[in-house]
Amino acid sequence: MYQLLLVIGIALAPPAFAAAFPIDVELGPGASEVSVSSTDLINIAALRLVSHAAVPLRCQATFVNGPERPLPRRVRLQPGEEAVLTHEFMREIIRIRVSIDCAPE
């Protein structure tokens, strides 16, 4: 439910929040069948993953912001399914780096 409210809040956010900080996404070799879109809202980074694979995938996204400890977010995607992964940061954000890797089950 929280993720749904976050997506609605992001969609309705004023344009001033749309370019708060850059999000660099790096896809690993296993994530070639996943499309990714990113957005931010104040100090929360959000990724929308969509699976284009014919088999279920286990994906991991690792959010990195400078000195904070990188925390992975894991999700299982069925073929054609989409998921939203979010991470809230406690410090000032200059740039977010996210690495995504997926493997078939």
N, C-alpha and C positions, 0 to 999 in steps of 0.2 A: 504494500500500500504506500509506503514511504517513497519508493521509487516512482510510482505513478504520480504522486503529488509533486515530486521533484521535476519530473518531465513537464508537467503542466505549468509549474512555476517558471521553468526555463523558457517554455514556449511563450509565456505571457510577459516575460521580463522586458523592461524598456531597453532600447538599443544601446544605452550608455553602459549596460552590463555585458553586452554581447562581446566586446573586445577587451575584457579586463586583463587577461594574460594569455600568452600563447601556449598551446598544448601540442607538443611534438609526439607523434605516434610512430613507433617503429614496429613493423610486422616481422615476426620470426618466420623461418622457412615453413613451419607447419600451419601458419595462418593465411596461406594464399587463397583459401576458399571462404574467407570471412571478410565482409566489408565493414568498415568502421567509420563512424562520424563522431566528432567530439564537440563539446560545448562546456561553458563554465557559468557559474553563478556565484558571485562574490568570492568565497573561498572553497567552493566545491567544484571539482572536475567530474564530468560525466562522459561516458562513452556508450555509444549504441552499437552493439555487435549484431550482425545479421549473417546467418550461416547459409552458404550456397553449396554446401557439401551434400553428398548422397548418403553419408553415414553420420551418426551422432559424433560430436566433437566435445572434448574437454579443453576449455580455454582458460588461460591465466593471463591477467593483465596486472602489471606491476607499475604503480604510480610512484614517481620519484620527484621530490621537491627539495633540492639542496640538502641541508643537514638533517632533515627528518628521516626517520627509518622507513625504508621502502616497504610497503605492505601490499602483498598480492591479493587480488580478488579473483576468485575462481567461479566458473560457470559451466554448466553442461548444456550444449546447444543441440537440439534435434534438427534434422534437415528442414530448412526454410524458417526456422524459429529465430526470433530476435530477443536480445536481453540488454538491459541497461545496467552498467556498472558505475558506481560512484565512489568518490573518496573525498572526505573533508579534511582540509589541512589546518593546522593550528598556527602556523607562522605566515608571515607575509609571502605572497607568491609572486615570483618574477617570471618563472617559466616552469612548466610541468613537462616531464619526459615520461612517456608511457611505452612499455614494451609488451607486446602481445605475442603469445605463442599458443598454438593449438595442436592437439594430437587426436587422431581418430580413436574411438573406443574399440 
